[in-house]
Amino acid sequence: MSRRTGTAGPVPSTAPTDAREPHAPHRHRHRARLAALAAGAVPVVAFPTPGQAWLAWVALVPGLLLAQRAPSGREAAVRGWWFGAGFILTAMYWLVPSVGPALPVLAVLFGALQAPVGYAVHRLLRPPTTTRRALLALLVVPAVWVGTEYARSWHALGGPWALLGATQWQHPAVLGLASAGGIWLVSAAVAAVNTGVLIILTAVPRRPRAVAALVTVLVLAAGPLLFALRPAPVGAGAVTVALVQPGVVEAPQARFDASVRATADLVGQPVDLVVWGESSTTADLDRDPAALDALRRLAATTGAEVMAGEDARKADGRISKDAVLVSPAGVVDRYRKIRLVPFGEYIPLRPVLGWIAGVSRAAGENRAPGTAFHVLPATDRAGRPLPVGALICFESAFPDMARTAARDGARVLVYQSSTSTFQHTWAPEQHVSLAAIRAAETGRPAVQASLTGVSAAFDAQGRQLARLGTDSTGALTVRLPLTAPGTLTWYDRIGDVVPLGALLVTAGAGAADLRSRSARRRTGGPAVQGPPPPSPASPSV
C-alpha cells in the first residue's frame, strides 16, 4: 500500500512570489554587471598617483570571481566586458578635457577586449575546479590578458597606456622581467598571480589549491631572482644631463623665455646635454632666426647642446612636433613625432568625429606625423659621440620605439613631455613612470623633461636618480651612468615574443574550446557545461 507524500494542487500562498521570480535573474544579472564595472576600478589604485603597487597582485580577483561565478560563458564574457569598461573609464578619466563625452564610448569599445578574459576564467575555473583546469587557467588567463593589452596597444586603437605591468615601475627587482620580455612579461606575471589567488580562494579540492600556490610563489620570485642573477649592465662612463622645467606658463613666448632663463643658470656647470620639454617653442627654428640664435647662444655659453621641443607650423602649412638638437653652429638634426595622441593631436576619422573638438580640448586640426624614427647624433661637452634616442611625450608608452632606439645605438633615452592640460590629475605621474620601464626594458638610462612636471631620470635598471615634481620649476641636473655601446637586453634582442606567444596560446585555447563544444553537440551533450541543475526536491533560486 503506497502512501501519498505530496499535494496535487497549486499552493495559493506562493503565487505572488512565483509571479515575481522571472525578474529575479535579471536583477541579479544587472547587479553582477554593475559590480564588474566597479571591480574594473580596483586595479587602477595600483597605478600612480595612488601608487599602491602591491594591490596589483590581487586587484583582478574581484572581477575574475564575478566571471567565474557567472551562470554561463556568455554572461562571463559580458561581465569581463563591463570590468574592462570600468578599468578604462577609471584609468583614463583625465582624458575628459581632450575627448569629453567620447570617453564612456571609448571605455565601452575598449572594454570589449576584456570579454575573452571573463570567458576564459569561467570556462576553466567554474566549479568544480580540477588540477588540470587550474594549470591551464594559470597559462591561458594571463595569455588572454596580455593578448588584450597587446591589441589595445596598437597605435590605430590609441596605443598602450595603463598596462598592468606598469604598476611595478618603482620595483626594479620586478622589472627584471621587463629586461627579458618587456612590459608584457610583467603584465603576464601579475595576471598569473591574480589567477593563482583566485584558485587558492575558491577551489575546494586541496590539490588544485596546492598547485596554484606553488605556481604563484614561483611567479612572484621570478622577477627578483632574474634581477639578482643577471649581471647589471656594464658601465662605460657617465654624462650630465639638465632637464628644464619652466612650469605652467601659458603664453608661448613667456614659456620660451622661462626655459631660456633656467638654461642660462646652468652656465659654469659641467653639463653635457640640456633637454627642454615638448612644445617648449612654437617657433619653426628653420625659419625663425631670432629663436634659433637664442638657442645657439645657450649652447655656446653652457658648453652643452640643447634639445628643444618644437611645436610649430612648418613651411608646408602643417603643424608638427619635433625634437630639435641645437649646437653653437645651429640645428644639428631633428626628429619629428610619428605616433600622435588620438584626439589630443589628431582626431581619428575627423569627418565623422570632428564634432568632439567643439565640446572638448581635442585637436582643432591634425598635427603632421613624421615618417620614421632615427637617433639624434648628439655629442657631449668634450665632443665625444652621445647618440640619443629622442622620443616625444606619448611615444614613451610604446616599448617597440625605445627598443628600436637601443638597437640603433642610442646611449640615452630622452623623452620630451607636456602634460599641462592634465596638470592636477594622475596623468603626469602615470606618464613619468613609463620612462622607468623603458629604461629597464632596454638597459639604457632614460630621462623625461616635462614643461610642467614630472621631470625625472632613471638608471639602466629603472631606478629613479632624480625628480622634479609638478609643483617645481627650474633645471634638474643629474649624472647618468652610461652602459657600454652595443649593450642589448634580452628584450632588445627578441622583441615582442611574449605578446605574440600569448596570442598563440589564446588562439590555441579558443580552437580547443570550439572543438570541445562541437564534439558535445555531435554527441548530444550540453553545448556549455555548467553547474548541475537543482534536484526536483530542491527549492529554485
CORUR-V619737 format. One record per pair of residues at least 24 apart in sequence whose ideal C-beta (glycine too) atoms are under 10 Angstrom apart, sorted by the first residue. I is the first residue (numbers start at 1). GAP is how many residues later the second one is. Records with the same first field share a line. If there is no record, write none. Layout:
I=GAP, GAP
This chain:
6=531
18=522
21=519, 520
24=516, 517
25=46, 516
28=43, 513
29=41, 42, 46, 49, 50
32=34, 35, 37, 38, 39, 43, 46, 47, 50
33=33, 37, 42, 45, 46, 48, 49, 50, 52, 53
34=48, 52
35=27, 28, 30, 31, 44, 47, 48, 51
36=26, 27, 29, 30, 31, 34, 40, 42, 43, 44, 45, 46, 47, 48, 49, 50, 75, 78, 82
37=26, 42, 44, 45, 46, 47, 48, 49, 50, 52, 53, 70, 74
38=24, 25, 28, 44, 45, 48, 52
39=24, 25, 26, 27, 28, 40, 43, 44, 47, 48
40=40, 41, 42, 43, 44, 45, 46, 47, 48, 49, 50, 51, 67, 71, 74
41=42, 45, 46, 48, 49, 50, 52
42=41, 44, 45, 48
43=40, 43, 44, 47, 48, 119, 121, 124, 147, 151
44=42, 43, 44, 45, 46, 47, 48, 49, 118, 123, 382, 386
45=45, 122
46=116, 118, 120, 121, 122, 144
47=43, 44, 114, 115, 116, 117, 119, 120, 122, 379, 382, 383, 386
48=118, 119, 121, 122, 378, 379, 380, 381, 382, 383, 384, 385, 406
49=376, 377, 378, 379, 380, 381
50=117, 376, 379
51=116, 118, 119, 375, 378, 382
52=115
53=113, 114, 115, 116, 117, 118, 121, 137
54=113, 114, 117
55=112
56=108, 109, 110, 111, 112, 118, 130, 131, 134, 135, 137, 138
57=110, 111, 117, 132, 133, 134, 135, 136, 137, 139, 140, 159, 162, 163
58=132, 135, 136, 139, 140, 143
59=28, 105, 108, 131, 135
60=27, 57, 61, 81, 85, 104, 130, 131, 133, 134, 135, 137, 138
61=132, 133, 134, 135, 136, 137, 139, 140, 141
62=132, 136
63=24, 51, 54, 55, 58, 131, 135
64=53, 54, 56, 57, 58, 61, 73, 77, 81, 127, 130, 131, 133, 134, 135, 137, 138
65=56, 60, 132, 133, 136, 137
66=52, 55, 56
67=47, 48, 50, 51, 52, 53, 54, 55, 56, 58, 59, 74, 131
68=50, 53, 54, 55, 56, 57, 58, 59, 61, 69, 130, 131, 134
69=52, 53, 56, 57, 58, 133, 462
70=48, 49, 51, 52, 56, 460
71=51, 55, 459, 460
72=47, 50, 54, 455, 456, 458
73=45, 46, 47, 48, 49, 50, 53, 440, 444, 454, 455, 456, 457
74=41, 44, 45, 48, 454
75=43, 44, 47
76=39, 40, 41, 42, 43, 44, 45, 46, 47, 49, 50
77=35, 37, 38, 39, 40, 41, 42, 43, 44, 45, 46
78=34, 37, 40, 41
79=35, 36, 38, 39, 40, 42, 43
80=31, 32, 33, 34, 35, 36, 37, 38, 39, 40, 41, 42, 64, 68
81=27, 29, 30, 31, 32, 33, 34, 35, 36, 37, 38
82=25, 26, 29, 30, 32, 33, 36
83=28, 31, 32, 34, 35
84=24, 25, 26, 27, 28, 29, 30, 31, 32, 33, 34, 64, 68
85=24, 25, 26, 27, 29
86=25, 28
87=24, 27, 75, 77
88=25, 26, 64, 70, 73, 74
90=72, 336
91=70, 71, 335, 339
92=66, 69, 70, 333, 334, 335, 338
93=329, 332, 333, 334
94=325, 327, 328, 329, 330, 331, 332, 333, 334, 336
95=63, 66, 246, 247, 248, 249, 265, 267, 326, 327, 330, 332
96=264, 265, 326, 329
97=247, 263, 264, 265, 324, 325, 328
98=243, 244, 245, 246, 247, 258, 259, 262, 263, 264, 265, 323, 324
99=243, 244, 245, 248, 254, 257, 260, 261, 262, 263
100=243, 255, 256, 257, 258, 259, 260, 261, 262
101=254, 255, 258, 259
102=240, 241, 245, 251, 253, 254, 257, 258, 260
103=240, 257
105=248, 251
106=51, 52, 236, 237
109=48, 49
110=38, 41, 42, 47, 48
112=36
113=31, 32, 34, 35, 36, 37, 38, 39, 44
114=30, 31, 34, 35, 38
115=29, 33
116=24, 25, 28, 29, 31, 32, 35, 390, 393, 394
117=24, 25, 27, 28, 30, 31, 74, 389
118=26
119=25, 391, 394
120=24, 25, 75, 386, 389, 390, 393
121=74, 77
122=406, 408
123=386, 387, 389, 390, 393, 394, 405, 406
124=71, 75, 385, 389
125=70, 73, 74, 77, 78, 83, 87
126=76, 402, 403, 404, 405
127=75, 76, 77, 403, 404
128=75, 76, 77, 80, 403
129=69, 70, 73, 74, 75, 76, 78, 79, 80, 83
130=73, 75, 77, 78
131=68, 72, 74, 75, 76, 77, 78, 79, 80, 81
132=76, 79
133=66, 70, 75
134=61, 62, 64, 65, 66, 69, 71, 73, 74, 75, 76, 77, 78, 81
135=64, 73, 76, 77, 80
136=369, 373, 376
137=55, 58, 59, 61, 62, 71, 75, 372
138=53, 54, 55, 57, 58, 61, 73, 74, 77, 78, 81
139=49, 53, 56, 76, 363, 366, 370
140=55, 362, 365, 366, 368, 369, 370, 372, 373
141=47, 50, 51, 53, 54, 55, 57, 58, 365, 368
142=43, 45, 46, 47, 48, 49, 50, 51, 52, 53, 54, 77, 360, 363
143=45, 48, 49, 355, 356, 358, 359, 360, 361, 362, 363, 364, 365, 366
144=47, 358, 359, 361, 362, 365, 366
145=42, 43, 45, 46, 47, 49, 50, 357, 361
146=35, 37, 38, 39, 40, 41, 42, 43, 44, 45, 46, 352, 353, 354, 355, 356, 357, 359, 360
147=37, 352, 353, 354, 355, 356, 357, 358, 359, 360
148=39, 354, 355, 358
149=34, 35, 38, 39, 42, 350, 353
150=34, 37, 346, 348, 349, 350, 352, 353, 356
151=348, 352
153=30, 31, 244, 245, 246, 247, 343, 346
155=183, 184, 185, 187, 239, 240, 242, 243, 245
156=186, 192
157=185, 191
158=183, 184, 185, 190, 236, 239
159=180, 181, 182, 183, 235, 236, 238, 239
160=24, 234, 237, 238, 239, 240, 274
161=233, 236, 266, 269, 270, 273
162=235, 264, 268
163=24, 27, 234, 236, 271, 274
164=24, 25, 26, 27, 30
165=24, 25, 26, 272
166=24, 231, 264, 267, 268, 270, 271
167=266
168=55, 265, 268, 269, 272, 294
169=260, 261, 263, 264, 265, 266, 267, 268, 270, 271, 289, 293, 295
170=263, 266, 292, 293, 294
171=52, 53, 56, 265, 269, 291, 292
172=51, 52, 55, 264, 267, 268, 286, 287, 289, 290, 291, 292
173=50, 51, 52, 53, 54, 55, 288, 289
174=46, 48, 49, 50, 52, 53, 266, 288
175=48, 51, 52, 261, 262, 264, 265, 266, 286, 287, 288
176=46, 47, 48, 49, 50, 51, 52, 53, 54, 264, 285, 286
177=42, 45, 46, 47, 48, 49, 50, 263, 264, 314, 321
178=45, 48, 221, 258, 259, 260, 261, 262, 263, 264, 283, 284, 311, 312, 313
179=44, 47, 48, 51, 54, 260, 261, 262, 263, 264, 281, 282, 283, 310, 311, 312, 313
180=42, 43, 46, 50, 261, 309, 310, 311, 314, 317, 318
181=260, 308, 309, 310, 313, 314, 315, 316, 317, 318, 320
182=217, 218, 220, 221, 255, 256, 258, 259, 260, 307, 308, 309, 310, 312, 313, 314, 315, 316, 317
183=214, 216, 251, 254, 255, 257, 258, 308, 315, 316
184=215, 257, 307, 312, 313, 314, 315, 316, 317, 318
185=37, 38, 41, 256, 305, 306, 312, 313, 314, 317
186=37, 251, 254, 255, 312
187=311, 312, 315
188=31, 310, 311, 313, 314
189=30, 31, 33, 34
190=29, 30
191=28, 311
192=24, 26, 27, 28, 30
193=24, 26, 27
195=24
196=24
226=264
227=213, 234
230=231, 259, 260
232=211, 227, 228, 229, 249, 251
233=206, 209, 210, 211, 212, 226, 227, 228, 248, 249, 250, 251, 254, 255, 256
234=209, 226, 248, 249, 250, 252, 253
235=224, 225, 246, 247, 248, 249, 252
236=175, 245, 246, 247, 248, 249, 250, 251
237=143, 147, 149, 174, 243, 244, 245, 246, 247, 248
238=34, 142, 207, 240, 241, 242, 243, 244
239=31, 32, 33, 34, 65, 139, 141, 142, 143, 145, 147, 149, 172, 173, 206, 239, 240, 241, 242, 243
240=26, 29, 30, 31, 32, 33, 34, 64, 140, 141, 237, 238, 239, 240
241=30, 31, 32, 33, 34, 63, 66, 139, 145, 147, 171, 173, 204, 206, 208, 216, 225, 235, 236, 237, 238, 239
242=24, 27, 29, 30, 31, 32, 33, 34, 60, 62, 64, 205, 207, 213, 232, 233, 234, 235, 236
243=30, 31, 32, 33, 34, 171, 172, 173, 204, 205, 206, 207, 212, 213, 214, 223, 224, 225, 231, 232, 233, 234, 235
244=30, 31, 32, 33, 36, 54, 62, 63, 64, 65, 205, 206, 207, 211, 224, 229, 230, 231, 232
245=31, 32, 35, 172, 204, 205, 206, 207, 208, 209, 210, 223, 224, 225, 227, 228, 229, 230, 231
246=30, 31, 34, 204, 205, 206, 227, 228, 229
247=173, 176, 204, 205, 206, 223, 224, 225, 226, 227
248=172, 175, 203, 204, 205, 222, 225
249=31, 171, 202, 203, 224
250=170
251=31
252=27, 28, 29, 30, 31, 59, 60
253=28, 29, 30, 38
255=24, 25, 26, 27, 163, 165, 196, 197
256=24, 25, 26, 27, 35, 38, 39, 52
257=37
258=193, 215, 216
259=35, 36, 39, 47, 49, 50, 190, 192, 216
260=31, 34, 35, 37, 38, 46
261=212, 213, 214
262=211, 212, 213, 214
263=31, 32, 34, 35, 36, 38, 39, 41, 43, 45, 212
264=30, 33, 34, 37, 38, 211
265=37, 209, 210
266=32, 35, 36, 37, 38, 208, 209, 211
267=31, 34, 35, 36
268=33, 34, 35
269=33, 34, 35, 206, 208
270=32, 33, 34, 110, 111, 112, 207, 209
271=31, 32, 33, 34, 35, 109, 110, 204, 206
272=30, 31, 32, 33, 106, 107, 108, 109, 110, 112, 114, 140, 207, 208
273=29, 31, 32, 33, 34, 52, 105, 106, 107, 108, 113, 115, 139, 141, 174, 207
274=24, 25, 28, 29, 30, 31, 32, 33, 34, 52, 175, 201, 203
275=29, 30, 31, 32, 33, 34, 48, 113, 115, 137, 139, 140, 141, 172, 173, 174, 180, 200, 201
276=30, 31, 32, 33, 34, 47, 48, 50, 140, 173, 174, 175, 199
277=30, 31, 32, 115, 116, 138, 139, 140, 141, 142, 143, 171, 172, 173, 174, 175, 176, 178
278=30, 31, 32, 33, 43, 44, 45, 59, 114, 115, 116, 137, 138, 139, 140, 141, 142, 170, 171, 172, 173
279=29, 30, 31, 32, 33, 42, 113, 114, 137, 138, 139, 141, 172
280=26, 27, 28, 29, 30, 31, 44, 136, 138, 169, 171
281=27, 28, 29, 30, 31, 41, 43
282=27, 28, 29, 30, 31, 37
283=25, 27, 28, 29, 30, 41
284=26, 27, 28, 29, 30, 31, 35, 36, 38, 40
285=25, 27, 37, 39, 41, 45, 46, 49
286=24, 26, 28, 29, 36, 38, 44, 45, 48
287=25, 26, 27, 28
288=24
289=41
291=35
292=32, 34, 38, 39
293=37
294=32
295=29, 30, 31, 32, 33, 35, 36
296=30, 31, 32, 33, 34, 35
297=31
298=28, 30
299=26, 27, 28, 29, 30, 31, 33
300=27, 28, 29
301=27
302=26, 79
303=25, 77, 78, 79
304=74, 75, 76, 77
305=24, 27, 71, 72, 73, 74, 75, 76, 81, 83
306=26
307=25, 26, 27, 28, 69, 71, 81, 83, 107, 109, 142
308=26, 108
309=28, 81, 83, 84, 107, 108, 109, 140, 141, 142
310=24, 26, 82, 106
311=26, 34, 56, 81, 107
313=52, 55
314=54
316=52
317=51
318=47, 48, 49, 50, 51
319=26, 44, 45, 46, 47, 48, 49
320=25, 47, 48, 49, 50
321=24, 46, 47, 48, 49, 71, 72, 73, 95, 97
322=48, 68, 70, 94
323=53, 65, 67, 68, 69, 72, 91, 92, 93
324=52, 66
325=51, 52, 53, 54, 63, 65, 89
327=51, 52
332=44, 45, 46, 47
333=41, 42, 43, 44, 45, 55, 57
334=36, 40, 42, 56
335=35, 37, 38, 39, 40, 41, 53, 54, 55, 56, 57, 60, 81
336=31, 32, 33, 34, 35, 36, 37, 38, 56
337=30, 31, 32, 33, 36, 53, 54, 55, 56, 57, 58, 79
338=31, 32, 33, 34, 35, 53, 54, 57, 60, 63
339=30, 31, 34, 52, 53, 54, 55, 56, 58, 59, 61, 62
340=26, 27, 28, 29, 30, 52, 53, 54, 55
341=26, 51, 52, 53, 54, 56
342=52
344=49, 50, 77, 78
345=24, 47, 48, 49
361=60
372=32
373=27, 28, 31, 32, 35
374=30, 31, 34
375=29, 30, 31, 32, 33, 34, 35, 36
376=29, 34, 38
377=32
378=32, 33, 34, 36
380=31, 102
385=24, 26, 100
386=24, 25, 26, 96
387=24, 25, 98
388=24, 25, 26, 59
389=24, 25, 26, 49, 53, 55, 57
390=24, 25, 26
391=24, 25, 26, 44, 47, 55, 57
392=24, 25, 26
393=24, 25, 26, 38, 55, 57
394=37, 40
395=39, 43
396=35, 36, 37, 38, 39, 41, 42, 50, 52
397=33, 34, 37, 40, 41
398=36, 40
399=35, 38, 39, 42, 43, 92, 96, 97, 100
400=41, 95, 96
401=37
402=32, 33, 35, 36, 37, 39, 40, 42, 44, 89, 90
403=35, 38, 39, 41, 85, 86, 88, 89, 90, 91, 92, 93
404=38, 88, 91
405=33, 37, 39, 41, 87
406=32, 35, 36, 37, 38, 77, 80, 81, 82, 83, 85, 86, 87
407=35, 79, 81, 85, 86, 88
409=76, 77
410=32, 34, 36, 75
411=33, 34, 69, 71, 72, 73, 74, 76
412=27, 32, 33, 34, 35, 45, 48, 68, 70, 71
413=25, 26, 28, 29, 31, 32, 33, 34, 35, 45, 47
414=31, 32, 33, 34, 35
415=31, 32, 33, 34, 35, 40, 41
416=31, 32, 33, 34, 35
417=31, 32, 33, 34, 35, 36, 37, 38
418=31, 32, 33, 34
419=31, 32, 33, 34, 35, 51
420=30, 31, 32, 33, 50
421=31
422=30
423=28, 29, 30, 47, 48
424=46
428=24, 25, 26, 27, 41, 42
429=24, 25, 40, 41
430=24
432=24, 26, 32, 35, 36, 37, 38
433=25, 29, 31
435=27, 29
436=25, 26, 27, 28
437=25
438=24
439=24, 25
440=49, 51
441=48, 49, 50, 51
442=41, 45, 46, 47, 49, 50
443=40, 41, 44, 45, 46, 47, 48, 49
444=36, 38, 39, 43, 44, 45, 48
445=33, 34, 35, 36, 37, 38
446=34
447=29, 31, 33
449=26, 27
459=24
460=27, 29
